[in-house]
Amino acid sequence: MKFHKISIFILSILLFSCSSKTKQNESETADIELQSADVIIYGGTSAAVTAAVEVVQSGKSVIVVSPDTHLGGLSSGGLGFTDTGNKSTIGGLSREFYHRVWLHYNDDVAWIWENHSEYGNKGQGTVAMDGANRTMWIFEPHVAEQVFEDFIAENEITVLKNEWLDRESGVKMENGKIVSITTLSGKAFTGKVFIDATYEGDLMAAAGVSYHVGRESCSEYNEQWNGVQAGVFHHGHHFKTKIDPYVVPGNPSSGLLPKISAEKPGPNCSSDKKVQAYCFRLCMSNHPDNRIPFPKPDNYDPKDYELLARVFQSGWKEWFNKFDMIPNKKTDTNNHGPFSSDNIGMNYDYPEASYERRQEIIKEHEDYQKGLLYFVSTDLRVPADIRDKMKNWGLAADEFADNGNWPHQLYIREARRMVGEYVTTENDVLGKRAVPSPIGMGSYTMDSHNIQRYVTAEGYVQNEGDLGVHPHDPYQISYGSIIPQKEECTNMFVPVAVSSSHIAYGSIRMEPVFMILGQSAAAAACISIDEEIDVQSVQYEKLKEMLLSKGQVLSSDGSIQ
């Protein structure tokens, strides 16, 4: 590089001037960019919100650093037909959320596209309105988001949205503690305790905490339902008839149809790195004044759905079985059947992928699901009665207005899972062992969606990984499942990417439970700060007393009715 010749005098003046401005800019940057609070929460999920509320109500300061622009995660992202299990296990701020939903729908003003009396108490195993307990468990996405925003506003919580953790070098550690985190925008946050409330566990991973991706073998934790489970069908999401997997039926040399893997599943109960399928929980409407046509993706190719055409041709008629109705003539539409909204096998690298790669995966899932809707609505290989009925449906025009009426949150059913002080397994969920230091309860089925689609030895297509194992009773979740191993980090909680096996996580991963664990994590964080101790040293009896005083349910005999 060539420099212009200037006098030493002038150069000295310039250097002095630059130095003074640099110091001034550094000072201003420090004042503007560096923010501090007792607790720093990373994430915008439902657990992040309840954790933040608990911190404030316990007298501590908090900052929520959210990569999301909409708060609430799946609860405000389309999953309005809540998977509750035994509702008596849901207490604290989690129950308060569903109470506030009830308050909203108890007002006739909330019923825009139908009368309250028209909706009634519909639900397939999920009671919509529980008047006796003043709770409601089925709701529209925008209603949930408003409840979360109300929580934030009422408690005067600082939330910075669209702030993404610098996963490469943005976590500063000293002596086993997180000192600060930095986002890609350059903002830095210091705190005494940190909470990773993301579905992906990004802060946890960046802090060097142990975690697992994929399925463990059955022998890892002495389980029956972990690992590969080929030939095991607990739901109807498998091919019940013999469907040919090849482009030219009966001709393997013609290649496999799209969305079918050439890889064979491993032996049953063996481990792998594969992840259960993701999808968007769609909010559709059948009200003519509140629906827009299903969009056709730019890269739409009907060949991508040839397998579904063959399923229809086999006589399958269950397409509308998971159009679960929520208020105002809308749905929470979920995966159902052998070929549906779950984009099986297309998410394996998501948990540890870069932000850029994750966006590609999310876009691929969006295009797949949009193409699916367009195919079923228009393709002549789809039975006429189904195509005709689809004409009554479209995306809800008054939801997700800033995202083309498409949900802003992909359903991350499972990503990283911490390996913490205690690992929750099916033995805890099924009541086969006593759970130490419970901080909340779960009750939902150990539910895993399909993980792979393959060709059987007989030459037909089949799905693998769809499980549903019911616990006999509600179960407790240990404090050790939300804290890292002490030698790895002593001032962080992980209430979403919790320490559990794959199959146990299939039950824990319900939104009411995430809210419960978020609040319990925050309560423990406040004790840790008050007593200036590691999170692993929090006395359980003190935490238990605090949680019970806030309405958390820690055992079946202490449940809220």
LUMKE-496913 format. One record per atom (N, C-alpha, C): residue in one letter; x negated, y, z negated. Coordinates in steps of 0.001 Angstrom, whole numbers, plus 500000, padded with zeros to 6 digits. Layout:
<nodes>
aXYZ...
</nodes>
This chain:
<nodes>
m499152498813500000m500000500000500000m499116501237500000k499433502277500793k498659503507500866k499319504574500003f498497505332499264f498993506413498425f498547507742499008h499362508776498878h498947510121499260h497957510647498226k496990511416498680k496009512004497770k496610513240497128i496580513293495816i497036514471495090i496039514761494002s496032515939493515s495051516324492497s495325515606491195i494258515400490438i494409514744489135i495331515549488245f495275516876488381f496116517736487548f497598517487487818i497921517488489115i499326517271489485i499760515862489095l498870514903489306l499189513520488952l499469513386487464s498673514084486671s498852514031485212s500215514587484823i500583515698485479i501880516299485180i503019515333485520l502886514689486702l503919513750487125l504021512568486173l502867512034485771l502882510898484856l503489511267483517f503144512481483036f503694512931481762f505207513080481858s505629513686483002s507060513883483212s507800512562483287c507225511596484072c507859510280484202c507905509560482869s506809509673482116s506749509001480813s507810509542479880s507970510885479876s508960511489478989s510369511074479382k510624511048480725k511943510654481193k512213509182480902t511153508348481040t511314506927480773t511697506692479320k510997507376478413k511307507206476992k512711507691476677q513067508843477332q514414509350477119q515452508373477654n515201507825478859n516136506870479450n516242505604478630e515078505135478097e515094503940477259e515934504170476023s515808505371475438s516585505695474244s518066505734474566e518403506403475709e519804506474476094e520360505097476412t519546504248477105t519981502896477438t520247502088476187a519347502241475200a519526501500473950a520814501908473265d521106503234473275d522317503719472633d523566503230473346i523480503184474687i524667502846475476i524846501337475610e523752500622475874e523853499227476258e523842498252475089l523135498596474022l523010497659472908l524188497835471957q524957496781471749q526116496841470869q526001495754469810s526515496051468629s526340495142467502s527652494952466751a527855493761466238a529007493450465390a528638492254464520d529416492021463491d529165490847462644d529246489569463465v530285489484464313v530498488284465126v530605488680466597i529877487985467435i529976488154468887i530624486898469454i531721487099470154i532441485979470778i532232486050472280y531754484958472857y531607484910474308y532708484043474890g533533484652475734g534633483925476348g535906484739476308g536854484401477197g538137485085477230g539314484144477052t539066482953476533t540101481933476390t541036482238475223s542040481400475071s542944481538473930s542185481395472615a541189480537472587a540374480363471384a539575481613471070a539107482310472104a538358483551471894a539234484595471221v540493484685471641v541393485685471075v541718485370469622t542093484126469317t542431483800467932t541213483940467025a540040483601467531a538827483770466733a538603485241466428a538777486102467412a538567487536467210a539554488109466205v540814487696466305v541827488176465367v541468487758463945e541045486520463782e540683486039462449e539497486814461875v538518487108462696v537354487865462218v537795489215461657v538621489927462410v539077491248461976v539939491143460726q540845490183460710q541725490056459560q540983489588458305s539778489053458499s538936488669457366s537950489770457002g538113490932457614g537333492089457212g535978492251457859k535762491599458973k534474491697459655k534663492349461029s533560492810461588s533597493417462916s533335492358463979v533887492608465166v533769491618466239v533748492302467592i533031491719468524i533074492121469923i533327490867470750v534309490953471647v534576489858472570v533917490200473901v532991489366474317v532299489525475595v532904488492476534s533741488948477447s534530488027478259s534110488053479722p533740486907480278p533506486860481717p534802486983482511d535905486752481860d537214486786482508d537793488198482489t538576488517483488t539273489801483501t540677489685482918h541145488457482724h542440488215482088h542206487345480862l542777487746479738l542598486983478506l543593485832478421g543149484752477768g544058483644477491g543737482350478183g542785482356479130g542414481119479796g543599480451480457l543742479151480230l544841478391480845l546198478786480285s546245479221479032s547536479570478445s548203480714479195s547419481618479756s547981482695480566s547711482476482042g547098481334482375g546696481060483741g547540480032484453g548754479792483962g549655478878484651g550130477707483828l549411477399482733l549816476262481908l550834476756480875g552058476898481341g553123477381480475g553999476289479910f553846475083480410f554612473934479921f553704473215478925t553644473752477708t552603473407476746t552587471931476363d551379471349476395d551165469993475881d550978470098474380t552038469851473635t551997470122472196t551697468904471341g552187467729471738g552117466607470811g553052466880469645n552598466577468456n553384466797467240n553240468256466815k554316469026466974k554248470470466722k553982470819465267s554265469891464367s554045470190462950s552569470344462613t551689469919463515t550252470061463263t549729471428463684i550566472229464314i550130473519464866i550474474623463880g549458475229463290g549663476274462296g548845477515462608g548783478424461629g547953479603461741g548301480483462920l547276481091463510l547470482004464633l547979481281465873s547682480002465987s548203479231467106s549724479206467057r550272478908465895r551728478925465749r552278480341465913e551529481328465444e551964482721465601e552102483085467076f551204482572467911f551311482815469344f552649482308469872y553005481083469539y554252480497470048y555476481137469398h555303481692468204h556392482454467583h556632483746468362r555552484395468764r555708485643469521r556312485390470898v555997484261471483v556652483886472737v558153483733472496w558512483101471384w559930482936471039w560612484290470872l559944485222470211l560520486554470029l560792487215471377h559878487037472310h560056487634473638h561299487075474318y561440485764474327y562555485152475058y563862485169474266n563787485543473023n565012485674472238n565753486965472581d565103487804473377d565696489059473825d566213488867475255d567471489198475486d568069488997476813d567345489770477906v566628490820477530v565894491615478518v564842490774479241a564351489711478576a563300488877479154a563798488026480307w565107487879480412w565669486962481411w566069487750482648i565158487797483607i565328488629484801i565952487854485953w565453486640486180w565861485878487358w566888484791487043e567240484666485797e568323483766485386e568806484197484015n569987483786483651n570499484070482324n569879483114481308h569752483597480103h569204482763479037h569987481462478924s571291481551479028s572135480362478882s571910479354480005e571457479824481166e571179478917482282e569973478037481984y568983478641481355y567759477872481092y567975476880479968g568659477307478922g568926476401477810g567654475936477139n567538474636476943n566399474074476217n565761472974477044k565563473261478335k565060472247479237k563623471891478899g563253470674479247g561885470235479031g561803468733479045q560727468228479586q560507466789479624q559581466412478467g560158466178477310g559350465853476148g558831467079475423t559051468263475970t558625469501475334t559846470386475149v560246470619473906v561392471478473631v560985472915473915a561763473600474705a561409474966475077a561528475910473887m562736476044473359m562980476973472252m563373476202471006d562600476396469968d562873475772468683d563359476871467746g564655477096467776g565211478196467009g565031478059465516a565091476823465013a564962476614463576a563593477069463074n562553476833463891n561195477220463501n560724478486464217r561630479096464991r561328480364465663r560053480279466502t559967479223467282t558841479048468189t559363478690469575m558565478998470587m558890478602471956m557626478106472617w557717476997473318w556548476273473793w556425476268475311i557380476881476003i557379476937477460i557569478393477865f556701478905478749f556698480348478977f556064480686480324e556286481923480750e555694482433481982e554265482920481707p553387482861482720p551989483276482509p551842484704482006h552585485651482597h552399487050482209h552860487300480777v553797486514480300v554254486659478916v553143486240477955a552498485125478256a551387484673477414a550268485705477398e549919486234478555e548836487215478605e549171488455477777q550425488863477822q550812490034477041q550713489769475550v551055488567475114v550911488230473691v549445488322473278f548554487804474105f547125487886473783f546647489337473765e547100490120474717e546710491532474735e547270492270473516d548458491893473084d549028492497471872d548180492149470645f547742490915470550f546844490523469460f545617491433469437i545046491671470602i543833492473470711i544109493924470316a545187494490470835a545505495896470575a545849496138469108e546673495265468540e547105495454467152e545934495387466178n544944494589466500n543794494436465608n542600495290466032e542817496141467029e541807497098467497e540474496410467782i540563495337468556i539391494529468876i538737495042470154t537434495179470118t536680495592471299t536493494392472217v536961494531473453v536811493474474451v536143494068475685l535067493471476112l534415493862477353l534646492748478362k535379493068479420k535748492058480415k534776492070481593n534795490958482325n533940490804483505n532459490956483138e532103490458481976e530714490464481512e530222489022481457w529236488721482303w528770487351482483w527421487151481819l527348486146480980l526103485840480271l524970485597481263d523815486187480993d522603485841481726d522148484484481203r522483483444481939r522242482080481465r520777481681481544e519989482419482308e518580482073482463e517726482641481337s517949483896480998s517076484539480003s517835485475479069g519146485322478983g519955486253478224g520250485869476790v519658484785476307v519877484384474916v518544484433474181k518450485346473225k517222485490472444k517370484726471134m516452483807470891m516479482970469691m515260483269468817e515482483264467511e514385483366466548e514689482475465360n513762481585465061n513889480702463894n515218479957463860g515622479439465025g516835478644465095g518127479432465071k518051480752465215k519241481590465246k519302482369466553i520525482616467005i520706483525468129i520605484944467589v519705485730468166v519526487122467750v520378488040468605s520398487775469907s521169488625470812s521474487862472090i522496488339472787i522787487827474129i522858489009475084t522486488782476329t522497489823477342t523308489331478538t524090490230479106t524896489877480273t524192490322481549l524706489858482668l524087490180483953l524151491663484268s525066492388483632s525168493824483853s524113494594483065g523403493915482186g522369494555481385g522786494914479986k524020494634479600k524466494932478240k523948493864477282a523522494311476103a523005493391475093a523872493480473837f524031492346473164f524898492268471992f524174491530470873t524131492156469709t523520491521468547t524607491233467524g524424490155466786g525396489786465770g524789488840464763k525528488599463695k525081487659462666k525497486230463011v526671486109463652v527174484803464079v527723484946465496f527562483897466290f528043483887467656f529030482724467832i530045482955468641i531030481914468941i531098481747470459d530839480535470927d531007480204472338d532418479676472518a533288480500473105a534686480115473304a535003479904474778t533998479491475561t534210479209476978t534552477744477185y535246477458478301y535510476072478667y534218475354479057e533268476113479591e532052475502480131e530954475301479099g531007476009477966g529937475917476978g528643476565477453d528752477692478155d527564478315478726d526622478886477676l527153479554476653l526300480112475611l525624478988474831m526374477975474510m525834476809473817m524644476230474568a524810476029475858a523752475430476664a522541476343476755a522785477645476944a521680478596477067a520897478735475762a521546478405474650a520871478468473347a520077477199473056g520105476239473968g519322475019473788g519982473969472930v521309474055472767v522048473089471962v522341471843472803s522278470685472190s522517469425472898s523967469322473356y524157468725474532y525495468530475055y525506467344476006h526722466953476392h526891465818477304h527808466240478442v527538465742479631v528413465925480792v528734464540481351g530006464273481583g530410462982482124g530904462041481035r530947460772481375r531489459772480452r530374458975479780e530517458793478490e529604457902477788e530036456455478017s529142455536477780s529525454123477820s530356453808476587c531119452748476651c531921452344475491c531042452041474283s529851451521474542s528973451135473443s528348452324472734e528330453496473373e527694454678472783e528296455010471423y529636455009471348y530323455350470097y531292454246469667n531076453042470152n531933451917469793n533395452203470144e533629452557471408e534968452895471876e535458451871472910q536756451870473129q537362450984474119q537657451693475429w537961453015475362w538529453713476506w537588454709477152n536315454649476838n535347455542477464n534773454873478707g533905455598479425g533244455021480590g534198454740481740v533703454011482718v534501453643483884v535651452721483457q536835452943484044q538014452142483685q538762451727484962a538046451136485902a538657450734487173a539733449678486941g540841449841487629g541936448885487504g542831449119486311v542545450168485517v543366450506484356v544255451682484740f545575451507484662f546511452543485104f547520452816483988h547351453938483316h548247454283482219h549370455216482664h549201455859483809h550233456729484351h550556456256485764g551280457088486486g551634456732487853g550742457378488893h549547457805488472h548705458581489379h547697457697490118h548177456557490592h547325455643491355h548112455157492579f547426454507493477f548071454004494697f548771452694494352k550082452725494381k550879451565493984k551110450599495144t550809451061496341t550913450208497525t549561450205498242k549379449276499140k548114449136499849k548021450184500954i547124451150500752i546943452242501707i545568452100502352d545547452103503676d544289451969504417d543465453245504274p542157453141503983p541333454324503742p540598454863504965y540727454182506113y539879454521507254y540574455443508255v539772456246508946v540299457183509940v541152456434510966v540606455361511497v541389454448512334v541763453260511465p543012453096511122p543407452022510206p542830450671510612g542230449985509627g541662448672509855g540285448679510476n539722449872510728n538421449960511393n537430450712510509p536660450008509669p535699450673508783p534673451523509525s534346451135510771s533342451896511516s533830453284511907s535130453534511798s535672454859512124s535438455867511008g535006455385509853g534725456272508725g535909456416507790l535605456945506615l536640457130505604l537394458432505820l538643458433505409l539423459662505411l538832460652504407p539107461959504573p538652462935503589p539177462610502186k538403463014501198k538754462863499782k538642461428499280i537906460583500014i537629459230499549i536121459048499495s535622458554498382s534180458367498214s533752456994498720a532584456952499325a532013455666499755a531309454961498610e531154455662497484e530465455087496327e531412454205495530k530911453082495065k531708452172494239k531620452576492772p532686452402492015p532609452665490577p531611451718489915g531016452151488846g530154451256488086g530984450238487340p530331449345486601p531069448356485791p531954449047484764n533071448444484455n533935449024483443n533195449209482120c533467450337481481c532859450758480216c531451451333480391s530955451406481628s529629451989481838s529732453504481921s528630454185481637s528600455642481663s528386456157483077d528737457417483295d528396458100484541d528413459604484275k528054460379485268k527997461837485131k529191462512485798k530227461755486074k531378462288486794k532388462914485813v533152463863486342v534039464673485516v535468464534486022q536425464499485074q537822464367485488q538254465553486343a539208465323487216a539558466274488275a540147467567487728y539891468636488470y540446469951488185y541572470256489174c542398471222488788c543407471763489703c543847473113489166f544667473811489906f545345475008489412f546740474606488963r547153475118487798r548530474935487352r549345476055488005l550126475688489006l550789476682489837l552099477178489233c552306478476489368c553586479080488983c554363479361490258m555353478506490530m556204478639491707m557567479199491303s558278479672492302s559633480163492069s560560479634493153n561788479335492746n562811478964493736n563914480017493800h563631481214493244h564577482320493382h564261483063494675p565236483214495570p564945483807496888p564367485213496833d564638485952495740d564124487317495632d562788487393494892n562277486249494472n561026486269493706n560066485188494174r560082484898495437r559154483902495955r558537484411497250i557292484000497464i556617484328498710i556173483016499349p556112482957500663p555757481692501323p554373481203500910f554203479894500904f552891479323500609f551906479736501703p550787480334501323p549837480810502335p549084479665502997k548743479859504237k547953478886504992k546484479288504910p545630478453504341p544208478810504249p543591478986505633d542605479856505729d541949480109507014d541296478845507571n540826477993506668n540120476776507105n541024475541507054y542326475763507114y543284474650506995y543070473612508090d543032472351507666d542917471229508602d543853470131508126p544910469842508871p545871468818508418p545239467441508231k544095467202508855k543433465907508682k543001465677507241d542816466776506498d542422466640505093d543500465962504258y544731465911504796y545868465390504044y546476464150504698e545701463532505566e546158462307506230e546465461222505207l545662461166504151l545893460149503121l547260460342502464l547636461588502206l548947461857501634l550055461477502617a549833461716503899a550830461324504899a551083459822504841r550020459059504670r550180457598504586r550895457191503296v550669457956502227v551389457684500973v552878457929501179f553228459031501818f554643459304502113f555231458196502992q554465457776503988q554954456739504906q555175455406504200s554513455219503058s554688453974502300s555998453971501514g556684455122501503g557961455210500799g557912455976499497w556780456590499187w556632457338497927w557504458584497942k558261458799496850k559227459891496808k559114460740495543e557927460833494958e557797461483493649e557196462890493726w557211463490494894w556513464759495085w556942465842494092f558208465903493755f558719466996492923f558753466657491423n558149465556491030n558301465088489648n557619465966488595k556629466774488990k555977467646488000k556150469123488337f557312469441488919f557712470836489056f558443471196487757d557702471335486678d558302471542485358d558801472972485234m560072473115484884m560703474428484874m560339475222483627i559937476454483864i559722477432482802i560753478539483012p560867479514482117p561928480524482259p561879481293483577n563041481812483943n563217482679485105n562979481964486428k563454480731486480k563435479931487712k562028479776488289k561100479523487418k559711479301487820k559263477935487324t558069477539487786t557522476256487363t556117476411486790d555738475436486028d554341475100485796d554173473776486540t553600473827487732t553502472636488579t552137471990488400n552157470737488006n550922470006487713n550763468841488695n549602468229488639n549316467048489450n550301465914489146h550675465177490198h551494463984489993h551313463041491170g551023461803490877g550938460791491918g549519460514492380p549356459662493390p548023459226493827p547248460290494587f547973461188495261f547324462257496033f548131463517495780s547560464430495000s548333465590494584s547397466780494407s547690467640493433s546910468873493274s545532468654492674d545316467531491996d543972467225491492d543029466979492664n541952467745492717n540980467629493806n539893466654493357i540216465383493406i539406464334492784i538016464244493403g537012464281492528g535638464073492957g534929465299493484m535591466451493484m535002467655494069m534459468631493031n534286468174491794n533882469091490717n532709468586489889y532039467539490339y531037466906489483y529921467859489065d529535468771489944d528428469667489605d528892470950488926y530199471140488756y530706472388488197y530137472710486808p530134471785485846p529744472157484482p528396472871484384e527421472439485153e526093473030485033e525708473867486249a526643474104487143a526351474845488367a526121476324488079s525434476989488996s525262478437488915s526614479113489073y526673480395488712y527920481126488906y528335481116490375e527360481265491249e527668481293492674e528247479952493136r527639478868492692r528138477553493075r529510477292492467r529729477728491254r531048477560490650r532115478287491463q531796479483491933q532769480218492733q533092479470494019e532083478813494593e532328477999495777e533265476838495464i533045476199494318i533901475076493910i535327475551493655i535457476681492980i536784477234492705i537510477554494011k536778478174494952k537383478511496245k537784477243497003e536961476216496939e537285474960497616e538544474340497018h538674474417495696h539879473906495044h541101474732495447e540938476030495526e542048476891495931e542480476577497355d541515476463498257d541849476162499654d542509474787499773y541985473821499012y542565472476499048y544027472505498612q544304473205497508q545650473186496963q546610474012497817k546134475126498360k546969475901499272k547281475087500534g546250474398501036g546463473556502210g547437472432501937l547374471892500734l548290470824500334l549736471306500397l549989472488499835l551344473043499834l551811473335501260y550922473869502055y551276474184503437y551564472905504220f550765471884503991f550956470608504674f552314470012504344v552632469938503064v553905469322502662v555089470152503152s554895471451503301s555982472326503738s556219472278505238t555187471916506022t555285472100507472t554991470872508323d554228469912507824d553754468830508682d554860467804508935l555015467415510178l556094466504510551l555900465093510017r554705464762509541r554493463442508937r555068463367507527v555416464507506963v556065464548505651v557554464314505858p558173463451505057p559603463188505223p560422464473505276a561398464512506147a562178465725506394a562867466242505138d563357465336504287d564062465800503101d563124466533502141i561867466090502094i560895466774501228i560521468120501827r560291468156503151r559974469426503806r561115470431503635d562320469962503760d563472470861503631d563582471418502211k563349470566501243k563441471023499856k562314471998499516m561146471805500141m560031472717499889m560332474131500384k561280474269501306k561643475599501802k562261476457500706n562736475817499648n563322476565498531n562268477112497581w561000476748497804w559943477101496859w558905478013497506g558283478812496666g557159479649497065g556405480079495818l555316480772495989l554592481305494833l555429482398494176a555371482466492851a556141483481492128a555577484866492427a556417485738492972a555958487054493422a555575487976492269d556092487702491070d555798488593489948d554753488029488994e553982487048489459e552883486522488653e551559486671489418f550486486919488679f549126487007489243f549078487984490419a549688489156490209a549827490129491301a548485490618491838d547447490623491001d546141491113491448d545288490007492067n545871488808492232n545108487683492777n545907486942493853g546682487688494605g547478487066495662g548492486081495149n548986486312493907n549981485449493259n549455484048492980w548131483934492969w547481482655492697w546853482702491310p546934481623490517p546365481645489162p544897482073489163h544537482849488153h543156483330488041h542247482341487324q542807481255486793q542009480306486022q542160478897486577l541063478311487027l541056476900487396l541154476059486127y541871474948486206y542055474093485033y540785473272484825i539908473797483971i538665473100483634i539004472091482545r539417470918482943r539870469935481957r538728469447481067e537526469535481572e536371469047480808e535128469525481537a534155470006480783a532883470414481379a531762469875480490r530981470781479906r530020470317478896r530758470014477592r530240469084476829r530722468837475469r529517468772474544m529547469604473523m528432469654472585m528223468309471888v526982468009471576v526649466903470682v526212467564469377g527168467739468465g526940468532467266g526665467716466027e526955468329464899e526729467673463613e527597466424463466y528763466430464093y529671465283464045y530293465139465427v530387463934465925v530990463682467230v532342463009467021t533414463692467421t534747463109467358t534896462076468468t535375460901468132t535547459825469110t536976459286469023e537265458306469862e538600457693469814e538863457056468460n537818456721467731n538014456122466408n538614457122465426d538314458411465620d538956459451464809d540390459660465264v540581459760466570v541902460045467127v542889458923466802l542409457680466823l543276456525466569l543334456126465103g542747456945464247g542843456705462808g542052455518462303k540976455168462992k540185454003462602k539101454334461574r538899455634461312r537934456012460286r538351457354459682a537897457599458467a538208458845457785a537407459980458402v538049461123458569v537401462279459180v536908463216458082p535624463536458066p535108464428457025p535412465896457320s535708466662456293s535836468127456364s536740468600457499p538019468219457491p538910468620458593p539220470116458581i539253470710459764i539534472143459912i540720472393460842g541403471335461237g542557471438462113g542985470049462515m544083469979463249m544604468683463648m544968468664465121g544961467467465682g545441467220467027g546432466076466983s547150465865468069s548132464777468089s548443464298469493y547959465007470501y548338464680471872y547634463405472342t548207462798473356t547623461609473973t546182461868474409m545316460857474269m543979460942474869m544161460787476374d544191461916477041d544635461991478431d543472462393479333s543084461516480217s542076461846481216s542692461716482597h542483462728483421h542927462627484805h541909461818485609n542287461488486825n541406460651487651n540042461301487863i539051460441488017i537672460899488124i537064460556489477q537524459497490104q536997459163491429q538044458420492262r537874458522493579r538730457815494530r537809456988495429y538069455697495518y537112454787496144y537848453722496955v537091452855497600v537650451747498359v537446450458497575t538517449729497362t538448448505496584t537768447392497384a537452446306496709a536827445158497374a537736444581498446e539052444791498296e540012444289499284e540160445232500482g539518446403500408g539546447320501536g540651448357501510y541183448665500302y542225449676500184y541749450807499276v542399451968499395v542009453124498596v542622453018497203q541862453484496188q542370453482494819q541713454608494025n542408455055492992n541882456055492071n541400455390490794e540513456089490082e539986455548488819e539792456668487813g540127456383486565g539850457318485479g541066457879484797d542257457627485317d543481458193484746d543927457359483555l543831457954482363l544140457233481122l545109458032480267g545864457338479434g546738457977478472g546939457069477276v546133457275476242v546178456427475048v546764457237473901h547880456778473360h548606457535472344h548073457254470937p547722458299470187p547423458078468767p548708457753468016h548599456897467015h549790456512466253h550305457675465414d549406458490464935d549748459606464059d548858460800464409p549233461991463961p548319463127464115p546974462820463450y545921463400463967y544574463125463456y543868464423463109q542866464305462267q542108465469461822q540860465669462677i540443466933462770i539253467292463530i538221467852462562s537039467296462594s536007467620461615s535332468961461887y534971469636460807y534166470863460891y532876470623461657g532301469437461487g531057469116462167g531165469094463671s532396469025464201s532594468983465650s532522470353466307i532493471428465513i532416472765466116i531094473470465780i530168472760465131i528871473367464821i527739472529465412p526667473187465861p525532472453466421p524769471708465330q523882470839465753q522951470221464817q522053471316464226k521776471210462937k521102472301462229k519749472631462825e519036471629463311e517701471891463858e517752472613465198e518947472759465781e519065473397467092e519560474839467018c520540475112466170c521050476481466030c521857476572464747t521644477636463975t522283477728462659t523276478877462540n523570479563463644n524543480665463553n525485480723464748m525935479557465183m526862479504466309m527958478476466064f529160478790466594f530292477872466588f530715477612468025v531230476397468268v531673476002469609v533053475351469473p534135476155469481p535476475598469256p536186475083470501v535593475224471694v536243474750472913v535460473585473523a534197473800473829a533351472702474329a532856471894473135v533802471376472364v533523470788471060v532744469478471179s532204469076470059s531431467838469980s532385466651469912s532548465992471044s533436464830471091s533076463974472289s533526462733472254s533339461851473406s534326462239474501h534074461732475683h534951462030476830h536410461706476531i536686460532476030i538071460128475864i538737460870474711a538005461161473644a538571461939472543a538876463367472977y538024463910473829y538235465267474317y539530465359475126g539965464235475690g541212464211476435g542412464582475594s542300464458474277s543360464883473376s543080466260472786i541828466509472420i541467467782471794i541691468952472748r541555468731474057r541502469819475031r542834470522475279m543767470433474365m545047471111474529m544959472541473982e545604473455474648e545494474873474299e545882475187472850p546937474600472281p547211474883470866p546049474503469959v545364473401470282v544228472961469463v543060473919469616f542811474401470816f541731475375471009f541972476622470159m543219477080470089m543531478251469261m543298477950467781i543676476751467372i543443476341465983i541950476342465669l541166475723466528l539732475621466284l539043476977466378g539546477853467245g538989479198467326g539160479950466014q540359479877465439q540595480553464167q539748479947463056s539670478628462985s538890477977461933s537408478304462057a536907478376463287a535507478744463499a535244480153462975a536153481063463265a535979482450462821a536023482562461303a536922481815460665a536990481839459205a535677481355458592a535141480285459143a533863479769458650a532737480757458918a532801481455460036a531780482454460360a531752483557459316c532922483967458856c532995485028457852c532413484578456514i532646483323456148i532032482790454917i530526482755455074s530062482317456215s528626482261456484s527986483633456353i528668484654456849i528138486025456767i528149486520455334d529264486324454637d529372486795453251d528294486189452358e528013484927452557e527085484231451673e525673484145452246e525510484709453444e524195484735454097e523594483330454175i524402482416454709i523977481018454817i524180480527456243d523512479430456562d523691478801457861d525115478268457983v525595478151459213v526947477631459411v527056476188458933q525940475475458936q525950474083458460q526040474003456936s525811475123456246s525791475130454772s527074475671454167v528061476000454991v529335476505454478v529994475431453621q530386475802452403q531028474843451498q532444474549452006y532704473276452219y533983472923452819y535166473302451935e535075473116450640e536213473410449763e536611474875449854k535621475743449982k535919477170450117k536580477441451468l536070476812452517l536660476979453842l538078476420453867k538268475261453288k539587474636453250k540603475556452579e540242476125451454e541139477025450732e541513478233451593m540514478757452297m540745479918453156m541683479564454309l541457478411454937l542283478009456072l543726477752455645l543905477080454534l545259476804454055l546007478091453740s545289479085453212s545933480359452895s546398481095454145k545835480715455284k546189481350456548k547136480490457391g547651479419456793g548659478619457461g548134477518458355q546833477254458314q546315476139459097q546797474813458499v547020473845459360v547477472520458935v546275471586458991l545913471027457849l544711470201457769l545002468734457505s546242468415457168s546606467021456933s548092466852457182s548508465641457437s549909465390457769s550840465725456615d550397465533455404d551282465806454273d551365467290453942g550552468085454612g550620469523454388g551104470273455609s551770469567456498s552156470171457769s553344471116457609i553436472025458584i554551472959458633i555710472312459380q556873472367458827q558049471769459478q558821472835460256
</nodes>
